[in-house]
Each structure stands twice: as C-alpha cells, then as structure tokens.
C-alpha cells in the first residue's frame, strides 16, 4: 500500500497535536519521542525532520497557542460594535490567559530549570499583546472612558503586572490569596486607566484559574 504524502504543515500540526494530547494524559516528563511517533504512526526520523527535540515541541505549542489567541484579540480590537471597556474585558478575561489545554506546558515552564525560558515566553506574550491593547486604550481615551496620557506605557505596565502577579508558578499563591488579588484588580484597573467599573469584581472572580 502506497504511503499517503501529507502537506508539511499538516504533518507538523499532526505531530504537535499528538504530542500535546500525550503531554496532557501522561505528563510532559513521562512522554517520549517514541510515544509521539507511535501515536502519529510515522518513523522517528519524520519527527526529527520537523522538531529537533521534545523541548522544541513545547515551544511550538506555545507559539501556536499565542498565535491563535492573538487572532482572537485582533478580531476583538477591530469590532466596531464594542466599546473600549468591553474590548478590554474580553481580551483580559478570554484572550490573554492561557487556555486549559496549555496547562501542561505551563507546568513544564514552572520547573526551576526552565526559568529563563519561562521569562522569555512571558516577554514574548506581553510584547505580542501590547500593540492590540494599546489600540483599545487609545479608543477608550477617544470615547472619554479612559483618562491617560501615555497609553502604550500604561498598557505595558498592565500586561507585565497581570502576567507576573497572577502566575502561580512564580509566586505559588493559594486560591484564597489569588482570589483577593483578583478582587483588587478591578479597582487597580480603574485607577490605572482613569475609568469606572471596567471589569467588575464578579467577572474577575469568575475567571479565577
């Protein structure tokens, strides 16, 4: 029976999907390259044609997730039917946090030996989101909802604060501690952007990981 040739990007995604499924069921540390190629049904050499290592799979998974989330944020940013406050809520509550499917990758990053990589990925995420949130803040200024004079710097400060403060892998917050910080975030956002009830506390708590 002739082997079916697949588009390279399709094959790459197939390997990546299989790896992520195994990471989530067996754990990152307990998944081998052999496990991945068996799941896909390809030779080990095929895996190494697309990825140099299991670690590179983790990086590719993060990049793909970030790309998908940025597409969501881009759509929100361009939606003319939403106010700036509505856009900001959607981005911070739905687009910025990592989805549940990424938790295994976050656990991998939270290992002390991966601290430099963790920091690198957080910076990449903040850098990628900043232009979109800056546009939202600028819209809020035009609408008279936000009152700031340096929207990009305020946006960067917000994203850095949210990224690091709410990262359990960095601070190891308990659920109770994290809940208190989420409750405080609504007021912090209002003061930072000069708005009012931008994200109500009940919406923030509903987004608690």
PASEBA-1860 file (N, C-alpha, C; in nm, 3 decimals):
! residues 209
1> XXXXXXXX> 0.085/-0.120/0.000/0.000/0.000/0.000/0.088/0.125/0.000 ~ 0.061/0.217/-0.090/0.143/0.336/-0.102/0.122/0.428/0.018 ~ 0.230/0.487/0.063/0.222/0.582/0.174/0.157/0.711/0.125 ~ 0.067/0.764/0.209/-0.001/0.888/0.173/0.086/1.007/0.213 ~ 0.123/1.088/0.115/0.206/1.205/0.142/0.117/1.318/0.193 ~ 0.159/1.384/0.298/0.081/1.493/0.355/0.156/1.625/0.339 ~ 0.078/1.731/0.337/0.135/1.864/0.334/0.223/1.880/0.458 ~ 0.342/1.939/0.444/0.434/1.952/0.559/0.372/2.020/0.680
9> XXXXXXXX> 0.294/2.125/0.658/0.233/2.195/0.771/0.127/2.107/0.837 ~ 0.055/2.031/0.757/-0.045/1.938/0.811/0.023/1.830/0.895 ~ 0.133/1.777/0.846/0.206/1.674/0.920/0.264/1.732/1.049 ~ 0.318/1.852/1.041/0.374/1.916/1.161/0.267/1.934/1.268 ~ 0.149/1.982/1.226/0.040/2.001/1.321/-0.009/1.868/1.377 ~ -0.005/1.765/1.295/-0.046/1.632/1.340/0.046/1.582/1.451 ~ 0.175/1.600/1.432/0.272/1.561/1.534/0.253/1.645/1.661 ~ 0.232/1.773/1.642/0.214/1.863/1.755/0.087/1.829/1.833
17> XXXXXXXX> -0.021/1.800/1.762/-0.147/1.762/1.828/-0.129/1.635/1.910 ~ -0.061/1.538/1.851/-0.038/1.411/1.921/0.046/1.431/2.046 ~ 0.149/1.514/2.034/0.236/1.541/2.148/0.159/1.609/2.260 ~ 0.077/1.708/2.226/0.001/1.780/2.328/-0.100/1.688/2.396 ~ -0.160/1.600/2.320/-0.254/1.505/2.378/-0.183/1.413/2.476 ~ -0.065/1.367/2.439/0.013/1.279/2.529/0.063/1.356/2.651 ~ 0.107/1.479/2.631/0.153/1.560/2.744/0.041/1.575/2.847 ~ -0.081/1.594/2.797/-0.194/1.617/2.887/-0.243/1.490/2.954
25> XXXXXXXX> -0.219/1.375/2.893/-0.265/1.249/2.952/-0.156/1.179/3.033 ~ -0.033/1.183/2.983/0.077/1.113/3.051/0.168/1.207/3.131 ~ 0.163/1.337/3.097/0.255/1.432/3.157/0.374/1.454/3.065 ~ 0.430/1.573/3.069/0.541/1.607/2.981/0.661/1.517/3.004 ~ 0.699/1.501/3.130/0.820/1.424/3.163/0.807/1.277/3.127 ~ 0.684/1.225/3.128/0.665/1.082/3.103/0.630/1.051/2.958 ~ 0.636/1.150/2.873/0.611/1.130/2.731/0.744/1.132/2.656 ~ 0.767/1.030/2.576/0.892/1.021/2.498/0.864/1.051/2.352
33> XXXXXXXX> 0.968/1.076/2.278/0.954/1.095/2.134/0.896/0.969/2.070 ~ 0.936/0.853/2.122/0.882/0.726/2.070/0.731/0.719/2.088 ~ 0.683/0.768/2.202/0.538/0.770/2.226/0.467/0.855/2.122 ~ 0.528/0.968/2.090/0.466/1.061/1.996/0.459/1.002/1.856 ~ 0.569/0.944/1.809/0.569/0.891/1.672/0.478/0.769/1.660 ~ 0.466/0.692/1.769/0.372/0.578/1.767/0.229/0.626/1.755 ~ 0.198/0.736/1.826/0.062/0.791/1.821/0.028/0.840/1.680 ~ 0.126/0.902/1.615/0.103/0.956/1.480/0.112/0.847/1.374
41> XXXXXXXX> 0.195/0.747/1.400/0.215/0.641/1.302/0.318/0.675/1.198 ~ 0.426/0.743/1.241/0.534/0.779/1.149/0.667/0.730/1.205 ~ 0.769/0.735/1.122/0.902/0.695/1.167/0.961/0.805/1.255 ~ 1.056/0.766/1.342/1.117/0.863/1.432/1.190/0.972/1.354 ~ 1.244/0.935/1.237/1.312/1.033/1.154/1.219/1.144/1.108 ~ 1.093/1.109/1.089/0.994/1.210/1.049/0.977/1.315/1.157 ~ 0.974/1.268/1.283/0.963/1.362/1.396/1.080/1.461/1.392 ~ 1.201/1.409/1.375/1.320/1.496/1.380/1.334/1.583/1.256
49> XXXXXXXX> 1.257/1.553/1.152/1.255/1.642/1.036/1.183/1.772/1.072 ~ 1.084/1.762/1.161/1.004/1.879/1.198/1.047/1.942/1.331 ~ 1.093/1.860/1.423/1.129/1.909/1.556/1.262/1.846/1.600 ~ 1.349/1.929/1.654/1.479/1.878/1.696/1.472/1.806/1.830 ~ 1.370/1.832/1.909/1.362/1.773/2.042/1.221/1.786/2.097 ~ 1.197/1.720/2.208/1.067/1.733/2.276/1.049/1.875/2.328 ~ 1.160/1.938/2.369/1.153/2.076/2.417/1.106/2.170/2.306 ~ 1.147/2.142/2.182/1.106/2.226/2.071/0.956/2.210/2.045
57> XXXXXXXX> 0.903/2.093/2.074/0.758/2.071/2.064/0.686/2.165/2.160 ~ 0.737/2.175/2.283/0.676/2.263/2.383/0.677/2.407/2.335 ~ 0.788/2.450/2.276/0.798/2.587/2.224/0.699/2.609/2.111 ~ 0.687/2.509/2.023/0.594/2.521/1.909/0.450/2.527/1.958 ~ 0.419/2.450/2.063/0.284/2.452/2.119/0.250/2.590/2.175 ~ 0.347/2.649/2.243/0.326/2.782/2.299/0.306/2.885/2.187 ~ 0.387/2.877/2.084/0.378/2.971/1.973/0.244/2.958/1.901 ~ 0.198/2.835/1.882/0.070/2.813/1.813/-0.045/2.867/1.898
65> XXXXXXXX> -0.039/2.842/2.027/-0.143/2.891/2.117/-0.146/3.044/2.117 ~ -0.028/3.104/2.125/-0.020/3.250/2.126/-0.075/3.308/1.996 ~ -0.042/3.245/1.884/-0.090/3.292/1.754/-0.242/3.288/1.747 ~ -0.302/3.179/1.798/-0.448/3.166/1.796/-0.513/3.271/1.886 ~ -0.454/3.295/2.002/-0.509/3.395/2.093/-0.497/3.536/2.035 ~ -0.389/3.562/1.963/-0.371/3.693/1.900/-0.474/3.715/1.790 ~ -0.512/3.609/1.719/-0.615/3.622/1.616/-0.747/3.661/1.681 ~ -0.776/3.601/1.797/-0.897/3.635/1.873/-0.893/3.782/1.915
73> XXXXXXXX> -0.778/3.824/1.967/-0.763/3.962/2.014/-0.774/4.060/1.897 ~ -0.718/4.024/1.783/-0.725/4.110/1.665/-0.870/4.132/1.624 ~ -0.950/4.025/1.626/-1.092/4.036/1.591/-1.166/4.127/1.689 ~ -1.134/4.112/1.817/-1.198/4.195/1.918/-1.160/4.342/1.897 ~ -1.034/4.366/1.872/-0.985/4.503/1.852/-1.055/4.571/1.735 ~ -1.084/4.494/1.631/-1.143/4.551/1.509/-1.295/4.557/1.513 ~ -1.357/4.504/1.618/-1.503/4.502/1.628/-1.555/4.643/1.661 ~ -1.622/4.706/1.565/-1.669/4.843/1.583/-1.794/4.851/1.670
81> XXXXXXXX> -1.851/4.738/1.704/-1.973/4.738/1.785/-1.944/4.735/1.935 ~ -1.817/4.724/1.972/-1.780/4.714/2.113/-1.712/4.842/2.160 ~ -1.742/4.881/2.283/-1.671/4.994/2.343/-1.532/4.947/2.385 ~ -1.447/5.041/2.418/-1.311/5.006/2.460/-1.314/4.921/2.587 ~ -1.403/4.955/2.681/-1.411/4.879/2.805/-1.455/4.735/2.778 ~ -1.550/4.718/2.687/-1.597/4.583/2.651/-1.485/4.503/2.586 ~ -1.408/4.569/2.499/-1.296/4.501/2.434/-1.190/4.460/2.536 ~ -1.161/4.550/2.628/-1.058/4.521/2.728/-1.100/4.403/2.814
89> XXXXXXXX> -1.227/4.397/2.851/-1.276/4.284/2.931/-1.257/4.152/2.856 ~ -1.296/4.151/2.729/-1.285/4.029/2.650/-1.139/3.985/2.635 ~ -1.051/4.081/2.610/-0.910/4.047/2.591/-0.848/3.994/2.720 ~ -0.869/4.065/2.831/-0.805/4.026/2.956/-0.865/3.899/3.017 ~ -0.993/3.874/2.992/-1.057/3.758/3.053/-1.058/3.636/2.961 ~ -1.055/3.658/2.830/-1.067/3.545/2.737/-0.944/3.524/2.649 ~ -0.879/3.634/2.609/-0.768/3.621/2.515/-0.631/3.610/2.578 ~ -0.611/3.679/2.689/-0.477/3.683/2.748/-0.442/3.559/2.831
97> XXXXXXXX> -0.533/3.507/2.916/-0.497/3.389/2.996/-0.474/3.267/2.907 ~ -0.383/3.181/2.948/-0.358/3.057/2.873/-0.477/2.963/2.890 ~ -0.522/2.897/2.783/-0.634/2.802/2.794/-0.594/2.679/2.874 ~ -0.693/2.603/2.917/-0.668/2.484/2.998/-0.577/2.385/2.926 ~ -0.589/2.379/2.793/-0.506/2.285/2.717/-0.358/2.318/2.725 ~ -0.326/2.441/2.768/-0.186/2.482/2.779/-0.127/2.456/2.917 ~ -0.208/2.407/3.010/-0.161/2.395/3.147/-0.039/2.304/3.160 ~ -0.035/2.199/3.077/0.079/2.107/3.085/0.208/2.178/3.043
105> XXXXXXXX> 0.197/2.269/2.947/0.314/2.346/2.905/0.355/2.443/3.014 ~ 0.256/2.502/3.081/0.288/2.593/3.191/0.358/2.519/3.304 ~ 0.314/2.397/3.332/0.380/2.317/3.435/0.525/2.290/3.397 ~ 0.547/2.265/3.270/0.683/2.243/3.220/0.767/2.368/3.241 ~ 0.710/2.485/3.213/0.782/2.611/3.230/0.807/2.643/3.376 ~ 0.718/2.599/3.464/0.731/2.632/3.605/0.842/2.554/3.675 ~ 0.896/2.455/3.605/1.011/2.385/3.661/1.127/2.484/3.674 ~ 1.196/2.479/3.786/1.303/2.575/3.813/1.409/2.577/3.703
113> XXXXXXXX> 1.434/2.463/3.642/1.537/2.455/3.539/1.497/2.528/3.411 ~ 1.367/2.561/3.398/1.319/2.630/3.278/1.286/2.776/3.304 ~ 1.339/2.833/3.410/1.302/2.969/3.450/1.337/3.072/3.342 ~ 1.451/3.056/3.276/1.490/3.152/3.172/1.394/3.143/3.053 ~ 1.358/3.020/3.016/1.264/3.001/2.906/1.127/3.057/2.942 ~ 1.087/3.036/3.066/0.959/3.089/3.115/0.956/3.241/3.099 ~ 1.061/3.306/3.144/1.068/3.451/3.134/1.066/3.496/2.988 ~ 1.137/3.425/2.904/1.143/3.458/2.762/1.005/3.451/2.699
121> XXXXXXXX> 0.929/3.347/2.731/0.796/3.330/2.674/0.699/3.434/2.727 ~ 0.713/3.471/2.854/0.625/3.574/2.909/0.650/3.708/2.840 ~ 0.776/3.740/2.817/0.810/3.864/2.747/0.754/3.861/2.605 ~ 0.763/3.746/2.539/0.710/3.734/2.402/0.560/3.757/2.401 ~ 0.490/3.703/2.501/0.345/3.721/2.508/0.309/3.867/2.532 ~ 0.376/3.930/2.626/0.349/4.070/2.657/0.376/4.159/2.536 ~ 0.489/4.134/2.470/0.526/4.212/2.351/0.423/4.197/2.240 ~ 0.371/4.074/2.224/0.274/4.049/2.117/0.139/4.115/2.145
129> XXXXXXXX> 0.098/4.117/2.271/-0.033/4.172/2.306/-0.033/4.325/2.314 ~ 0.081/4.384/2.343/0.087/4.528/2.369/0.027/4.615/2.259 ~ 0.058/4.595/2.131/0.002/4.684/2.027/-0.152/4.682/2.024 ~ -0.211/4.562/2.045/-0.356/4.550/2.040/-0.422/4.620/2.159 ~ -0.369/4.596/2.278/-0.427/4.661/2.395/-0.404/4.811/2.393 ~ -0.294/4.854/2.335/-0.269/4.998/2.323/-0.377/5.062/2.236 ~ -0.414/4.996/2.127/-0.520/5.049/2.041/-0.653/5.057/2.116 ~ -0.679/4.959/2.200/-0.803/4.960/2.278/-0.802/5.075/2.378
137> XXXXXXXX> -0.689/5.095/2.445/-0.679/5.205/2.540/-0.694/5.339/2.468 ~ -0.635/5.352/2.351/-0.648/5.476/2.273/-0.793/5.500/2.233 ~ -0.864/5.391/2.199/-1.007/5.405/2.169/-1.082/5.454/2.292 ~ -1.048/5.398/2.409/-1.112/5.440/2.533/-1.090/5.587/2.564 ~ -0.972/5.637/2.531/-0.942/5.779/2.551/-1.031/5.864/2.459 ~ -1.044/5.821/2.333/-1.127/5.893/2.237/-1.274/5.893/2.280 ~ -1.317/5.782/2.339/-1.456/5.771/2.384/-1.481/5.842/2.517 ~ -1.374/5.886/2.581/-1.388/5.952/2.709/-1.405/5.857/2.825
145> XXXXXXXX> -1.378/5.726/2.801/-1.391/5.626/2.908/-1.263/5.615/2.990 ~ -1.148/5.629/2.923/-1.019/5.619/2.991/-0.952/5.757/2.989 ~ -0.873/5.780/3.091/-0.806/5.910/3.102/-0.659/5.889/3.136 ~ -0.580/5.868/3.032/-0.435/5.850/3.048/-0.365/5.929/2.939 ~ -0.242/5.967/2.963/-0.167/6.046/2.864/-0.060/5.964/2.792 ~ -0.031/5.845/2.841/0.072/5.761/2.778/0.019/5.618/2.764 ~ -0.070/5.596/2.668/-0.140/5.467/2.656/-0.050/5.345/2.639 ~ 0.058/5.356/2.564/0.141/5.237/2.543/0.211/5.195/2.673
153> XXXXXXXX> 0.265/5.292/2.744/0.336/5.259/2.867/0.240/5.205/2.973 ~ 0.120/5.262/2.979/0.019/5.212/3.072/-0.018/5.068/3.037 ~ -0.034/5.041/2.907/-0.065/4.906/2.861/0.046/4.808/2.898 ~ 0.169/4.846/2.877/0.282/4.758/2.911/0.284/4.730/3.061 ~ 0.262/4.833/3.141/0.260/4.818/3.286/0.149/4.721/3.327 ~ 0.033/4.736/3.266/-0.081/4.648/3.297/-0.050/4.503/3.263 ~ 0.002/4.479/3.144/0.028/4.342/3.099/0.139/4.276/3.181 ~ 0.243/4.350/3.212/0.351/4.295/3.294/0.297/4.260/3.433
161> XXXXXXXX> 0.219/4.351/3.491/0.164/4.327/3.624/0.074/4.205/3.628 ~ -0.018/4.195/3.531/-0.110/4.082/3.527/-0.035/3.951/3.502 ~ 0.062/3.955/3.411/0.136/3.833/3.375/0.212/3.775/3.494 ~ 0.283/3.859/3.565/0.368/3.810/3.673/0.291/3.788/3.803 ~ 0.202/3.881/3.838/0.134/3.870/3.966/0.044/3.748/3.974 ~ -0.019/3.712/3.862/-0.114/3.601/3.864/-0.054/3.470/3.814 ~ 0.074/3.464/3.804/0.141/3.340/3.763/0.171/3.256/3.887 ~ 0.098/3.148/3.904/0.116/3.062/4.021/0.255/3.001/4.026
169> XXXXXXXX> 0.314/2.980/3.909/0.446/2.919/3.906/0.554/3.009/3.961 ~ 0.531/3.139/3.962/0.630/3.232/4.013/0.611/3.254/4.163 ~ 0.485/3.281/4.204/0.460/3.316/4.343/0.400/3.203/4.428 ~ 0.339/3.104/4.364/0.281/2.994/4.440/0.164/3.037/4.527 ~ 0.079/3.130/4.478/-0.034/3.177/4.557/-0.132/3.065/4.587 ~ -0.194/3.071/4.703/-0.305/2.982/4.734/-0.429/3.035/4.664 ~ -0.536/2.955/4.657/-0.661/3.001/4.595/-0.714/3.126/4.666 ~ -0.703/3.128/4.798/-0.753/3.241/4.875/-0.673/3.368/4.844
177> XXXXXXXX> -0.541/3.354/4.836/-0.457/3.470/4.805/-0.485/3.522/4.665 ~ -0.498/3.429/4.572/-0.524/3.468/4.433/-0.660/3.535/4.421 ~ -0.758/3.487/4.495/-0.891/3.546/4.493/-0.887/3.691/4.540 ~ -0.812/3.719/4.646/-0.801/3.855/4.697/-0.738/3.947/4.594 ~ -0.639/3.895/4.522/-0.571/3.978/4.422/-0.662/4.005/4.303 ~ -0.743/3.907/4.265/-0.839/3.929/4.158/-0.942/4.034/4.199 ~ -0.986/4.028/4.324/-1.083/4.126/4.373/-1.025/4.267/4.369 ~ -0.896/4.278/4.396/-0.831/4.409/4.396/-0.805/4.460/4.255
185> XXXXXXXX> -0.796/4.369/4.157/-0.756/4.409/4.022/-0.853/4.507/3.958 ~ -0.984/4.490/3.985/-1.082/4.579/3.925/-1.055/4.724/3.962 ~ -1.031/4.749/4.091/-1.002/4.885/4.136/-0.870/4.937/4.081 ~ -0.772/4.848/4.071/-0.642/4.888/4.016/-0.657/4.931/3.870 ~ -0.737/4.855/3.792/-0.760/4.890/3.652/-0.827/5.026/3.640 ~ -0.926/5.049/3.726/-0.996/5.177/3.721/-0.901/5.294/3.746 ~ -0.815/5.279/3.846/-0.722/5.387/3.878/-0.614/5.402/3.771 ~ -0.571/5.290/3.717/-0.465/5.293/3.616/-0.512/5.360/3.487
193> XXXXXXXX> -0.637/5.331/3.448/-0.689/5.382/3.321/-0.781/5.503/3.338 ~ -0.810/5.537/3.463/-0.899/5.652/3.484/-1.041/5.623/3.445 ~ -1.083/5.494/3.456/-1.219/5.456/3.421/-1.300/5.420/3.543 ~ -1.416/5.358/3.521/-1.503/5.319/3.631/-1.566/5.184/3.601 ~ -1.546/5.089/3.694/-1.602/4.953/3.680/-1.570/4.892/3.544 ~ -1.443/4.904/3.503/-1.401/4.849/3.373/-1.422/4.699/3.370 ~ -1.379/4.631/3.476/-1.406/4.487/3.490/-1.458/4.465/3.632 ~ -1.588/4.439/3.648/-1.644/4.416/3.780/-1.578/4.298/3.850
201> XXXXXXXX> -1.572/4.304/3.982/-1.504/4.200/4.062/-1.562/4.062/4.037 ~ -1.694/4.053/4.018/-1.756/3.920/3.998/-1.710/3.856/3.868 ~ -1.681/3.938/3.765/-1.630/3.884/3.639/-1.487/3.835/3.656 ~ -1.409/3.906/3.732/-1.270/3.866/3.757/-1.267/3.735/3.834 ~ -1.351/3.724/3.937/-1.352/3.602/4.018/-1.402/3.483/3.937 ~ -1.492/3.510/3.842/-1.540/3.403/3.757/-1.434/3.350/3.664 ~ -1.328/3.428/3.647/-1.217/3.389/3.560/-1.101/3.330/3.637 ~ -1.118/3.311/3.767/-1.011/3.260/3.852/-0.968/3.122/3.806
209> X> -0.839/3.100/3.778/-0.793/2.970/3.728/-0.796/2.865/3.837
END
